[in-house]
Amino acid sequence: MSQLLSPQQCIQTTMGLSCQIEELLGSGTQGEVYRARLSDRSVALKWFHSYYIHQDFGLLERLNEIVHLEAPNDQFLWPFAIVTSPETSGFGYVMQLREGGYLSTVDLVKRRVKLSFRVLSTIGLELADSFLQLHSRGLCYRDISLNNVYFHPHSGKVLIGDNDNVTIDGSTSGGVLGTPDFMAPEVVRREALPSQQTDRYSLAVLLFCLLHNHHPLYGKKVLDISCLDLPARMRICGTDPVFIFDPNNLSNAALPEAHLIEAGANAIEFWSIYPQFLKALFVQSFTIGLRDPREGRVRESLWRSTMVKLRDSIFYCPHCEAENFYDIESFRSAVAKHCWRCEQPLEVPARMRLDSGAMVMLNFDTLLYPHHLDRDCPYDFSQPAARVIPRFDQNQLILQNLSDVSWKVFGTSQDIQPLQMLPLESGLKIHFGNTIAEIRL
């Protein structure tokens, strides 16, 4: 198959710089992406198919708008220059080259890679925050899906591509409606155009897929479909959508049989593991949110805080070391909580309750960040403000101050200076400056 551009071919940016093609990285329905050399750095260059340019009449105008906008944050592989060539018809754009080590979220859902729950919750946090930043600038992504998101399997950092579809919210000039399985039902039915409200629905689908390895609307109804083609997918996602865990409608329930992967066997396993506070948002998104975009769609800020809470609620099974989630309602229940992996009973884990109401599990590897110790700080996981150090010989946990301010211990004159350590006891109260925390062991 011939490429649109050739190795060593020189492409000109509208700023007058020369960009040399190095190799083809991938292709899709819109065009092809190449590694290229712009001045002294490597970049990614996307060149559009001529037929796609003819289909999307407003593409060049939209790209010009995007190029002159600042990227919402570093997670977006944002177009920064349009490119043309006298040798090849059409145009394209250059963007930041995706760093090595990042994988496609398609790899995760297809179970080509397994991640810890901590990394999964971090991916969810990064996605929610990124789309919050995009929307706060009055923009709409239009095509949130697995195909456009990449993640680092160790850190959970994300990168978001295909930003050439971004438009001003409310614009009617965009060229795509979205990816069928991720489009809001009203867009599938052609009753609405993509918007921030439909983005929020697509984000909920994406988060569900990442956390459950399954689509939220693919339940037992797929067994009645002989061919899962585009019309069938449009029916499941648009004209007759039912959440596979809808508590009031079992017509499309996920089926537990292991061989019925398409009907939700994977999802059942994961659904049983996650805490109720997370499941409640998915139920809202795919019951009320299917019918009432304004009232039912979960906002990005709530997804973000929930992913932080999910990450903070992780604790390890003392028998098999599997990650479990602290769900206060389940531990209050008369029924003993068991580890999802080894099925051994679990005790209430060591934890820190913040005066904001947040709860952080105190594991041997727990790190506290500025937002834990100061409620006015934004979410930032780049530099920890404290860490838990286990003293295994004495079965004790110690908290080390990694911040640049001292802490006060209630009931004593003791100040914990930067880098000093504090042995933890149940009932101990610590004043971090703008937050008070109580230790519960």
C-alpha positions in Angstrom: 0.0 0.0 0.0 1.5 3.4 -1.0 1.9 6.1 1.6 0.6 9.6 1.2 4.1 11.0 2.0 7.6 9.6 1.3 10.6 9.2 3.6 12.9 12.3 3.3 10.2 14.3 1.7 10.2 17.9 3.0 6.9 19.5 4.1 6.5 23.2 4.8 4.8 24.7 7.9 2.7 27.8 7.5 5.4 29.5 9.6 8.0 28.8 6.9 9.8 26.0 8.6 10.8 22.8 6.9 9.7 19.5 8.3 11.3 16.3 6.9 9.4 13.0 6.9 11.2 10.1 8.6 8.8 7.1 8.8 5.1 6.1 8.8 3.8 5.5 12.3 0.2 4.6 11.6 -2.9 5.2 9.4 -6.6 5.6 9.9 -9.8 6.7 8.2 -8.8 10.4 8.4 -5.2 10.2 7.3 -1.7 9.0 8.1 0.7 9.8 11.0 4.4 10.1 10.5 7.5 10.7 12.6 9.2 13.8 11.2 12.1 16.2 12.0 11.2 19.8 12.6 14.4 21.9 13.2 16.2 20.0 15.9 13.4 17.9 17.3 11.2 14.9 16.5 7.5 15.6 16.0 4.5 13.7 14.8 2.9 14.8 11.5 -0.7 13.9 10.5 -1.5 14.2 6.8 -5.2 13.9 5.8 -6.6 11.8 3.0 -8.0 13.9 0.2 -11.4 12.3 0.4 -11.6 13.1 4.1 -10.8 16.8 3.4 -13.7 16.9 0.9 -16.0 15.3 3.5 -15.1 17.7 6.3 -15.5 21.2 4.7 -14.6 23.1 7.8 -11.4 21.1 8.6 -8.8 23.7 7.6 -10.6 26.5 9.3 -11.0 24.5 12.5 -7.4 23.5 12.5 -6.4 27.2 12.2 -8.5 27.9 15.2 -7.0 25.0 17.2 -3.4 25.9 16.3 -3.8 29.4 17.7 -5.3 28.1 21.0 -3.1 27.0 23.9 -3.3 23.3 24.8 -5.5 22.8 27.9 -2.6 20.9 29.6 0.4 18.7 28.8 -1.8 15.6 28.3 -3.1 16.8 24.9 -1.0 16.1 21.8 -2.0 19.5 20.5 -1.6 20.7 16.9 0.8 23.6 16.8 1.4 24.2 13.0 -0.3 23.4 9.8 1.8 21.9 7.0 1.5 21.8 3.2 3.5 20.5 0.3 3.9 21.6 -3.4 4.4 18.0 -4.3 1.4 16.5 -2.6 -2.2 17.8 -2.6 -3.9 18.4 0.7 -2.5 19.4 4.1 -1.8 18.2 7.6 -0.5 19.4 10.9 2.4 18.7 13.4 2.0 17.9 17.0 4.1 16.7 19.9 5.4 13.2 19.4 4.1 10.6 21.8 6.8 9.5 24.2 8.0 5.9 24.3 6.4 3.6 26.8 2.8 4.7 26.3 0.2 2.1 25.3 -3.2 2.4 23.7 -6.2 2.0 25.9 -7.4 -0.5 23.4 -4.5 -2.8 24.7 -6.0 -2.5 28.2 -9.6 -3.3 27.3 -8.4 -6.3 25.1 -6.5 -7.5 28.2 -3.1 -7.3 26.4 -1.8 -5.6 29.6 -2.8 -5.9 33.2 -2.6 -2.9 35.5 -2.9 -2.3 39.2 -6.0 -0.6 40.5 -3.8 2.2 41.6 -2.7 2.8 38.1 -6.2 2.4 36.7 -7.6 5.0 39.2 -4.7 7.4 38.2 -5.6 7.0 34.5 -9.2 7.9 35.4 -8.1 10.9 37.4 -5.9 12.1 34.6 -8.6 11.7 32.0 -11.3 13.5 34.1 -8.9 16.4 34.9 -7.8 16.7 31.2 -11.3 17.0 29.9 -12.3 19.3 32.7 -9.4 21.6 31.5 -10.6 21.3 27.9 -14.2 22.1 28.7 -13.3 25.0 31.0 -11.9 26.7 27.9 -15.2 26.4 26.2 -14.1 23.6 23.9 -15.7 20.2 23.0 -13.6 17.2 22.1 -16.4 15.4 20.1 -14.7 12.0 19.8 -13.7 10.6 23.2 -13.0 6.9 22.7 -10.4 4.2 23.3 -8.7 5.0 20.0 -7.6 8.5 21.1 -6.1 7.8 24.6 -2.7 6.5 25.6 -1.4 5.7 29.0 1.8 4.8 30.8 1.5 1.4 32.5 3.6 2.4 35.5 2.7 6.0 36.3 -0.9 6.1 34.9 -0.1 9.3 33.0 -2.2 9.8 29.9 -1.8 11.4 26.5 -4.8 12.4 24.3 -4.5 12.5 20.6 -6.6 13.3 17.5 -7.3 16.8 18.8 -8.0 18.0 15.2 -11.7 17.2 16.0 -11.9 19.7 18.8 -14.3 22.6 18.3 -15.8 25.5 20.2 -18.7 24.1 22.3 -21.9 24.6 20.4 -20.2 24.7 17.0 -22.0 23.1 14.1 -18.9 22.9 11.8 -17.2 19.8 13.2 -16.6 17.0 10.9 -17.2 14.0 13.2 -20.0 12.9 15.4 -17.9 10.5 17.3 -17.2 6.7 17.6 -20.5 4.8 17.6 -20.0 2.8 20.8 -19.0 6.0 22.6 -21.5 8.5 21.2 -24.3 9.8 23.4 -27.6 8.2 22.5 -29.1 11.5 21.3 -26.1 11.9 18.9 -26.6 8.3 17.7 -30.2 9.1 17.0 -29.2 12.3 15.2 -31.2 14.4 17.7 -28.2 16.4 18.8 -24.7 17.4 17.7 -21.6 16.7 19.9 -21.2 19.1 22.8 -19.7 19.2 26.3 -22.8 17.3 27.5 -22.2 14.5 25.0 -18.5 14.5 25.9 -19.4 13.8 29.5 -21.4 10.8 28.4 -18.5 9.5 26.3 -16.1 10.1 29.2 -18.3 7.9 31.4 -18.3 5.1 28.8 -14.5 5.4 28.5 -14.0 5.2 32.2 -16.3 2.2 32.5 -14.5 0.4 29.7 -11.1 1.0 31.3 -12.2 -0.1 34.8 -14.3 -3.1 33.7 -12.8 -4.3 30.4 -16.3 -4.1 28.9 -18.8 -1.7 27.4 -21.6 -0.5 29.7 -24.4 -1.3 27.2 -23.3 -4.7 25.9 -25.3 -7.2 27.9 -27.5 -10.2 27.1 -29.2 -8.3 24.3 -26.1 -9.1 22.1 -27.2 -12.8 22.2 -30.2 -11.9 20.1 -28.0 -10.3 17.4 -26.7 -12.5 14.6 -24.2 -9.9 13.4 -22.8 -7.2 15.6 -22.6 -4.8 12.7 -22.9 -1.0 12.7 -26.8 -1.0 12.6 -26.8 -3.4 15.6 -24.3 -1.3 17.5 -26.3 1.9 16.8 -29.5 0.2 18.2 -27.7 -1.0 21.4 -26.1 2.4 22.0 -28.8 4.7 20.6 -32.4 3.6 20.0 -32.6 1.0 22.8 -29.8 1.6 25.3 -30.0 -0.2 28.7 -27.2 -0.3 31.3 -25.9 -3.8 32.0 -26.2 -3.1 35.7 -29.4 -1.1 35.7 -31.0 -1.9 39.1 -34.5 -1.5 37.7 -34.2 -3.0 34.2 -32.7 -6.4 33.8 -33.5 -6.7 30.1 -29.9 -6.2 29.2 -28.2 -7.5 32.3 -24.6 -8.7 32.2 -24.4 -12.5 32.1 -22.0 -14.4 34.3 -21.1 -17.3 32.1 -17.4 -17.2 31.5 -17.7 -17.9 27.7 -20.1 -15.0 27.2 -17.4 -12.3 27.2 -19.5 -10.2 24.8 -22.4 -10.3 27.3 -20.5 -8.9 30.2 -18.7 -11.7 32.1 -15.7 -9.6 32.6 -17.7 -6.7 33.9 -19.5 -8.7 36.6 -16.1 -9.7 38.1 -14.9 -6.1 38.3 -18.3 -4.6 39.3 -18.2 -6.8 42.4 -14.8 -5.4 43.4 -15.4 -1.7 43.2 -16.9 0.4 46.1 -20.4 1.7 46.0 -19.5 5.3 45.7 -18.0 4.6 42.3 -20.7 2.3 41.1 -23.4 4.9 42.0 -21.9 7.3 39.4 -21.9 4.7 36.7 -25.6 3.9 37.5 -26.4 7.6 37.3 -24.5 8.0 34.0 -26.2 5.0 32.3 -29.7 5.3 33.6 -30.8 8.9 34.2 -27.9 10.0 31.9 -29.2 8.0 29.0 -32.4 9.9 29.1 -31.6 13.3 30.6 -28.3 14.8 29.6 -28.6 17.9 31.8 -29.5 16.1 35.0 -27.9 12.7 34.5 -24.4 13.3 33.1 -21.6 13.2 35.7 -19.4 16.3 35.6 -15.7 16.0 35.1 -14.9 17.5 38.5 -16.9 14.8 40.2 -15.2 12.0 38.3 -11.9 13.6 39.2 -12.6 13.7 43.0 -14.1 10.2 42.8 -11.0 8.8 41.1 -8.9 10.4 43.9 -11.1 8.8 46.5 -10.9 5.4 44.7 -7.1 5.6 44.7 -7.1 6.6 48.4 -9.3 3.7 49.3 -7.0 1.0 48.1 -5.6 -1.4 50.8 -3.8 -4.7 50.6 -5.2 -8.1 51.6 -3.0 -9.4 54.4 -3.3 -13.0 53.1 -2.5 -12.6 49.3 -1.6 -8.9 49.0 -4.3 -8.2 46.4 -5.6 -4.6 46.1 -9.0 -4.2 47.7 -11.1 -1.1 48.2 -12.2 0.3 51.6 -16.0 0.9 51.3 -17.3 2.1 54.7 -20.8 0.7 54.0 -19.5 -2.8 53.4 -17.4 -2.8 56.6 -20.4 -1.6 58.5 -22.4 -4.5 57.2 -23.1 -7.5 59.4 -21.7 -9.7 56.6 -17.9 -10.0 56.8 -16.0 -8.5 53.8 -13.8 -10.9 51.9 -10.9 -10.4 49.6 -12.0 -10.7 46.0 -9.0 -12.9 45.1 -8.3 -15.3 47.9 -11.7 -15.0 49.6 -10.2 -14.7 53.0 -12.0 -12.3 55.5 -10.7 -8.8 55.7 -10.3 -6.6 58.7 -10.8 -2.8 58.7 -7.5 -1.4 57.4 -5.3 1.3 59.0 -6.5 4.6 57.7 -6.4 8.4 58.2 -9.6 10.4 58.3 -9.3 14.0 57.1 -11.5 16.7 58.4 -12.8 17.2 54.9 -14.4 13.7 55.2 -11.9 12.0 53.0 -10.3 8.7 54.1 -6.8 7.6 53.1 -5.7 4.0 53.6 -2.3 3.7 55.4 -0.5 1.0 53.5 3.2 0.3 53.8 3.7 2.3 50.5 1.2 5.1 51.0 2.2 8.5 49.9 0.3 11.6 50.9 0.2 14.6 48.5 -0.3 18.4 49.0 -4.1 18.1 48.5 -4.3 15.6 51.4 -2.6 18.0 53.8 -4.0 21.2 52.5 -7.6 21.2 51.2 -6.9 24.3 49.1 -4.2 22.7 47.1 -5.0 21.3 43.6 -4.6 17.7 42.8 -0.9 17.2 42.1 0.8 13.8 42.4 4.2 14.9 41.2 5.8 15.5 44.7 4.6 13.7 47.9 4.2 15.7 51.1 4.5 12.7 53.4 5.1 8.9 53.3 4.2 5.9 55.4 7.2 3.9 56.5 6.5 0.4 58.0 8.4 -0.8 61.0 7.8 -4.5 60.5 9.7 -5.7 63.6 7.4 -3.7 65.9 4.3 -3.9 63.7 4.1 -0.2 63.6 3.5 2.5 61.0 5.5 5.8 60.9 4.6 8.9 59.0 7.5 11.0 57.6 7.1 14.7 56.9 8.3 15.4 53.3 6.7 18.8 53.2 8.5 22.1 53.9 6.2 23.0 56.9 6.0 21.6 60.4 3.0 19.6 61.8 1.5 19.8 65.2 0.3 16.8 67.2 -2.8 17.4 69.3 -2.5 17.0 73.0 1.3 17.5 73.0 3.8 20.3 72.4 5.4 18.2 69.7 6.1 19.6 66.3 7.0 17.3 63.4 9.6 19.2 61.4 10.4 18.5 57.7 12.0 15.1 57.3 11.1 14.1 60.9 9.1 10.9 61.6 6.0 10.4 63.7 5.0 6.9 65.0 1.3 6.4 64.4 -1.2 5.4 67.1 -4.9 5.0 66.9 -6.7 8.2 67.9 -3.7 10.4 67.2 -4.7 13.8 65.7 -2.3 15.8 63.5 -2.7 19.4 62.4 -1.0 19.7 59.0 -1.7 23.4 58.8 -4.9 23.7 56.8 -6.1 20.1 57.5 -6.7 18.0 60.6 -6.4 14.3 60.4 -7.2 11.5 62.8 -5.4 8.1 62.7 -7.5 5.0 63.0 -5.6 1.7 63.4 
